[in-house]
Amino acid sequence: MDIGAIATVVSTDSLAQVQGQAQVLVLKKALDIQAESAIQLIQAVPQSLPVQPGQPGALINTHA
């Protein structure tokens, strides 16, 4: 194996490592954006008002 072939293998391996690291960083960024979006959606859900006695849903029959 000559020096040129060794350099090509090392260069190709280094490029693959850099590409792999870049893909991981892009994935992490995408997951962060998705998490932020999920939090915003959860916060956008209106809070329900408590059910007053005598209204439907005030009592739950646990013996049925």
C-alpha positions, 0 to 999 in steps of 0.5 A: 500500500503506498502513501497516496492510498493511505492518505486517501483512506485516512481522508475518507475516514475523517470525512465520514466522521465529520459527516456523522458528527454533522448529522448528529448535530442536525438531529439534536437541533431538530429534536430541540425544535420539536420539543419547543413546539410541543411545549408551545402546543401544550401551553396553548391548550386552554385550562378547563374550568372546574365543574360545579356541583350539580353539573354533568361531570361533577360526580363520577360513579365509581361503583357502576 
